[in-house]
Amino acid sequence: MASLWLAALLLAPVSALLLGARGIHLSDRNPPIKNLRMDPGSRRLTWDLHGNVSGIQCFEDSSFSRRAQNNLFCQFYVLSKCKPSNYTVQVTLVDGEPYSTWIEYPKQEGDPGAAADHLDCEVHDKDFLTCRWAVGREAPSDVQYYFYLEDTITSQRWECPRYTPNAQGQHTQCRFDNVSAFSNEEQHRFLVVGASNRSAIPCTESVRYLSEIEKFMAPNLSATCNKSLALMEWNMWSHFHKNLDYELEIQQGADPPFLQKVQDDQSFTLTNPGTFLVRIRAQFLSERVGRWSAPQRFVCDQEAGARLQVWQMASLMALGTLLTVGTAVFLCRRYSVLKTLFPPIPHLKDPLGGNFENEKMFLCEAGRPTQEECPVAEVQVLRES
């Protein structure tokens, strides 16, 4: 049996015996790549190169690849801070033989089940950024979470200004009130760091552009119309999207509603509108859609509107006439009652010094009573002085 095993060993291909489990060519006692490491400050995967090679490539988790620069390093732009990734360097030797080696970065610390779970962030209502997460299923009872927003290029970091805790006092939500302070030119890291006196808590992260997580507001729509045309216009507010598409749902009269798409514009003209209902929402590349606006009703039958206006004017005129007649009757009746209660008192007017205009004169005869009972006395002149 030993002789058979030795014969098989001698007949086996040399290359099969010289490959290790990690793809390292064991026959090369001086491997071309040594001291493989990741520099988090410069985000470079670097190594010490020995010997001649024809090409070097780097892989992240066996999928994302890039060529080495000057065969000395590979540049990465975004590095994970929470989830360990496999970074592999693959070398082609001058004789065509492959060689590869790898490292894991970053190192995992603590129980992954204690990290914040289900991290989800969204930009909403134009100005607000809200992130939510759940307490890790294996987290100790004294765990507390802290949220940070980080620029992946400059590494500038902003701590959460406003937390929302759960019933146990653990932070499970964060809100920023002014996303216009953050640029959309680069990706941002949404980072939740855990702290406990009992054990290390791994962090949780998500790396996205702010524009990718925006939930669009419902546009503010208005319309001007007549019997022939209705011009609908709207405004849309976003710090990160300038050119959006829109979808209108329109129902004219008793007809079933229909959808109208509008690309890169903020107006739409509807012919023969009549009376219609409309609502609107924004969307980006037909993939991400916003909320529907509340339905709005517009009446654009000009003739019906004119008839209504004439009827309203006639009603107002009739009401004015009735008010005028009623006021006159009221005043006449009031004057008659006052005249009965307080009849006018007649008086004499000096015919020489006064004005007869609008004056009433009474004729009184001596010795004869009148209706006004004016007393008359005869004056006898005794002598002249």
C-alpha positions in Angstrom: 0.0 0.0 0.0 2.8 2.4 0.8 4.5 1.7 -2.5 1.2 2.4 -4.3 0.8 5.8 -2.5 4.4 6.7 -3.3 3.9 5.9 -7.0 0.8 8.0 -7.1 2.6 10.9 -5.4 5.4 10.7 -8.0 3.0 10.7 -10.9 0.8 13.6 -9.7 1.2 17.0 -11.4 3.7 19.2 -9.7 1.5 22.3 -9.9 -1.4 20.6 -8.1 0.9 19.9 -5.1 2.3 23.4 -5.0 -1.0 25.3 -4.7 -2.2 26.2 -1.2 -5.7 26.6 0.0 -5.5 30.4 -0.4 -4.1 30.2 -4.0 -0.5 30.9 -2.9 2.1 29.2 -5.0 4.1 27.3 -2.4 7.0 26.7 -4.7 7.8 30.4 -4.6 9.7 30.8 -1.4 9.8 34.6 -2.0 6.1 35.6 -2.7 5.7 38.7 -4.9 3.2 40.3 -2.5 4.1 40.7 1.2 2.7 42.8 4.1 -0.7 43.3 2.5 -2.6 46.1 4.5 -5.4 48.6 4.3 -4.7 52.3 5.1 -8.1 53.7 6.2 -6.9 57.3 6.0 -6.0 57.2 2.3 -8.3 54.3 1.5 -5.5 52.4 -0.2 -4.8 48.7 -0.2 -1.0 48.5 -0.2 1.7 45.9 -0.2 5.4 45.3 -0.6 6.2 44.0 -4.0 9.0 41.5 -4.7 10.1 40.3 -8.1 8.7 41.0 -11.6 5.0 40.7 -12.3 2.9 41.4 -15.5 -0.2 42.7 -13.8 -1.9 43.2 -10.4 -5.7 43.4 -9.8 -7.6 44.0 -6.5 -11.0 42.6 -5.6 -13.5 43.5 -2.9 -15.6 40.5 -1.8 -14.6 38.8 -5.1 -16.8 41.1 -7.2 -15.6 44.7 -7.4 -12.3 44.9 -9.1 -9.8 47.6 -10.1 -6.2 47.6 -11.4 -3.3 48.5 -9.2 -1.6 51.8 -9.7 2.1 51.4 -10.5 1.8 47.9 -9.1 2.0 49.4 -5.6 -1.5 50.0 -4.4 -5.2 49.9 -5.3 -7.3 53.0 -4.5 -10.7 52.5 -3.0 -13.1 55.5 -2.5 -15.5 54.1 0.1 -14.5 51.6 2.8 -16.8 49.9 5.1 -16.4 50.7 8.8 -18.8 48.1 10.2 -19.1 45.1 7.9 -15.8 43.1 7.3 -15.0 42.7 3.6 -12.5 40.5 1.8 -9.8 42.4 -0.1 -7.9 40.2 -2.5 -4.8 40.9 -4.6 -4.3 38.8 -7.7 -1.0 38.8 -9.4 0.1 37.4 -12.8 3.7 36.3 -12.7 6.0 36.8 -15.6 5.9 33.0 -16.4 2.1 33.2 -16.4 1.5 31.5 -13.1 -1.3 33.1 -10.9 -0.8 34.2 -7.4 -3.3 35.7 -4.9 -3.5 36.7 -1.3 -6.1 38.5 0.8 -6.9 40.2 4.1 -10.2 41.1 5.9 -11.0 44.7 6.7 -12.3 45.9 9.1 -11.8 43.5 11.9 -15.1 42.4 13.5 -15.5 43.4 17.2 -18.3 42.3 19.5 -21.4 40.3 18.8 -23.0 41.2 15.5 -26.4 40.4 17.0 -26.0 43.4 19.4 -25.6 45.9 16.6 -28.4 48.2 15.6 -30.7 46.4 13.2 -32.9 47.4 10.1 -31.2 50.8 9.6 -33.4 52.9 7.2 -33.0 56.5 6.2 -35.0 58.9 4.0 -35.1 62.5 3.0 -38.7 63.8 3.2 -40.8 67.0 3.1 -37.9 68.7 1.3 -35.8 69.7 4.3 -35.8 66.7 6.7 -33.6 63.6 7.0 -34.9 60.9 9.3 -33.2 57.6 10.1 -34.7 54.7 12.1 -33.3 51.5 13.5 -34.2 48.7 15.9 -32.3 47.5 19.0 -30.1 44.4 18.1 -31.7 41.1 19.1 -28.6 40.1 21.2 -27.9 43.6 22.6 -27.4 43.9 26.3 -30.0 45.8 28.3 -27.8 48.8 28.9 -27.0 49.4 25.2 -27.3 52.9 23.8 -27.0 53.9 20.2 -25.6 57.1 18.6 -26.1 58.2 15.1 -23.6 60.1 12.8 -23.9 61.4 9.3 -20.5 61.3 7.5 -19.1 62.5 4.2 -17.3 59.5 2.7 -14.7 61.7 1.0 -13.8 64.4 3.5 -14.7 62.2 6.5 -16.5 65.2 8.0 -19.0 64.0 10.6 -22.2 65.4 12.0 -23.8 63.9 15.2 -27.5 63.5 15.4 -29.1 66.7 16.8 -32.5 65.2 17.8 -33.1 61.6 19.0 -36.3 59.7 19.5 -36.0 57.0 22.2 -38.1 53.8 22.7 -39.9 52.9 25.9 -36.6 51.8 27.5 -34.8 55.1 26.7 -32.7 53.6 23.9 -32.2 55.8 20.8 -34.0 54.3 17.8 -34.6 57.4 15.6 -32.6 60.5 14.5 -33.8 63.6 12.7 -31.9 66.4 10.9 -34.0 69.5 10.1 -31.9 71.0 7.3 -30.5 68.7 4.6 -29.6 71.6 2.4 -26.4 71.9 4.6 -25.2 68.6 3.1 -23.9 68.1 -0.5 -25.2 65.5 -2.8 -21.9 65.5 -4.9 -20.6 62.6 -2.8 -22.1 59.7 -0.9 -22.8 59.9 2.8 -22.4 57.2 5.4 -25.3 56.7 7.8 -23.6 55.3 10.9 -25.0 53.9 14.1 -22.5 53.2 16.9 -23.5 51.2 20.0 -22.1 51.5 23.5 -22.4 49.2 26.5 -20.5 48.6 29.8 -20.9 44.9 29.3 -19.5 44.2 25.8 -18.3 45.7 22.6 -21.1 46.6 20.2 -20.4 46.5 16.4 -21.6 49.5 14.4 -24.2 49.5 11.6 -23.9 51.6 8.5 -25.4 52.4 5.1 -23.7 54.3 2.3 -26.0 56.2 -0.1 -26.4 59.5 -2.0 -29.0 61.7 -0.4 -30.8 62.0 -3.7 -31.3 58.2 -3.7 -33.3 58.2 -0.5 -35.5 61.2 -1.1 -39.3 60.7 -0.8 -40.9 63.3 -3.1 -43.4 65.7 -1.8 -46.8 66.1 -3.5 -46.5 69.0 -5.9 -48.6 72.1 -5.3 -51.0 72.4 -8.3 -53.2 75.3 -9.5 -55.3 75.9 -12.6 -56.8 78.7 -14.7 -59.5 77.7 -17.2 -62.4 78.6 -19.4 -64.8 76.5 -21.5 -62.1 75.6 -24.1 -58.8 75.1 -22.1 -57.5 74.5 -18.6 -53.9 75.4 -17.9 -52.5 73.4 -14.9 -49.3 74.5 -13.3 -47.4 73.2 -10.3 -44.4 73.7 -8.1 -42.0 71.0 -6.8 -39.5 71.5 -4.0 -36.3 69.4 -3.7 -32.7 70.2 -2.8 -31.3 67.3 -4.8 -33.6 66.9 -7.9 -34.1 69.6 -10.5 -35.5 67.6 -13.5 -38.4 65.3 -12.5 -41.2 63.7 -14.4 -44.8 64.0 -13.2 -48.0 61.9 -13.4 -51.5 63.4 -13.4 -54.7 61.5 -12.7 -57.6 63.4 -14.3 -61.3 62.6 -14.3 -63.6 64.7 -16.4 -67.3 64.6 -15.4 -68.6 61.1 -15.1 -65.8 59.6 -17.4 -63.3 57.2 -15.8 -60.0 58.7 -14.7 -57.0 58.6 -17.0 -53.2 59.1 -16.4 -51.2 61.8 -18.1 -47.4 61.7 -18.0 -45.4 65.0 -18.2 -41.7 64.9 -18.6 -39.3 67.6 -17.4 -42.0 70.3 -17.3 -44.3 71.8 -14.7 -47.4 72.6 -16.7 -50.1 70.8 -18.7 -53.0 72.0 -20.9 -56.3 70.2 -20.9 -58.7 70.8 -23.8 -62.5 71.0 -23.3 -62.1 70.6 -19.5 -65.6 71.1 -18.3 -65.7 70.0 -14.6 -62.8 67.8 -13.7 -60.9 66.3 -10.7 -57.1 66.0 -10.8 -54.3 64.9 -8.5 -50.5 64.8 -9.2 -47.3 63.1 -8.1 -43.6 63.4 -8.9 -41.4 60.5 -10.1 -37.8 59.9 -11.0 -37.0 57.7 -14.1 -40.3 55.9 -13.6 -38.7 54.0 -10.7 -39.2 56.1 -7.6 -42.6 57.8 -7.2 -43.7 60.3 -4.7 -47.0 60.8 -2.8 -50.2 61.7 -4.6 -51.6 65.2 -3.9 -55.1 65.6 -2.6 -57.7 65.6 -5.4 -58.7 69.1 -6.6 -61.9 70.0 -8.4 -62.1 72.7 -11.1 -65.2 74.0 -12.8 -64.4 75.4 -16.3 -67.9 75.8 -17.9 -67.8 79.6 -18.6 -71.4 79.8 -19.7 -72.7 78.2 -16.6 -70.5 80.5 -14.6 -72.0 83.5 -16.5 -75.5 82.4 -15.8 -74.7 82.0 -12.2 -73.3 85.5 -12.1 -76.4 87.0 -13.7 -78.7 85.2 -11.3 -76.6 86.4 -8.4 -76.7 90.0 -9.6 -80.5 89.8 -10.1 -81.0 88.4 -6.7 -78.9 91.2 -5.2 -80.9 93.9 -7.0 -84.2 92.4 -5.8 -82.9 92.2 -2.3 -81.8 95.9 -2.5 -85.2 97.0 -3.7 -87.0 95.2 -1.0 -84.6 96.7 1.6 -85.3 100.2 0.2 -89.1 99.8 0.2 -89.1 98.4 3.7 -86.9 101.2 5.0 -89.3 103.8 3.5 -92.4 102.2 5.0 -90.7 102.0 8.3 -89.7 105.6 8.3 -93.2 106.8 7.2 -94.9 104.8 9.9 -92.5 106.1 12.5 -93.1 109.8 11.3 -96.9 109.3 11.5 -96.8 108.0 15.0 -94.5 110.8 16.2 -96.8 113.4 14.6 -99.8 111.9 16.4 -98.1 111.9 19.7 -96.5 115.3 19.3 -98.7 117.6 17.1 -97.1 120.8 15.9 -97.8 124.0 18.0 -99.0 126.9 15.9 -97.6 130.4 16.6 -97.9 133.9 15.3 -95.5 135.4 12.8 -94.6 139.0 12.6 -95.7 139.9 9.1 -93.3 142.8 9.0 -90.1 141.4 10.3 -90.3 137.8 9.2 -90.3 135.7 6.2 -93.6 134.1 5.2 -92.1 131.3 3.4 -93.1 128.0 4.9 -95.0 129.8 7.7 -98.6 129.2 8.7 -100.8 132.3 9.6 -104.0 132.1 11.6 -106.9 134.7 11.4 -108.2 135.6 14.7 -111.4 137.8 15.1 -112.2 139.6 18.3 -115.0 138.1 20.3 -115.0 134.9 18.2 -113.3 131.8 19.3 -111.4 129.9 16.7 -110.4 126.3 16.5 -107.1 127.2 17.9 -108.8 129.2 20.7 -106.6 132.2 20.3 -107.6 134.8 23.0 -108.1 138.3 21.6 -108.2 141.5 23.8 -109.4 144.9 22.6 -107.1 147.7 23.4 -108.6 151.2 24.0 -106.3 154.2 23.5 -107.0 156.7 26.3 -104.8 159.4 25.2 -101.8 160.1 23.0 -98.6 161.2 24.7 
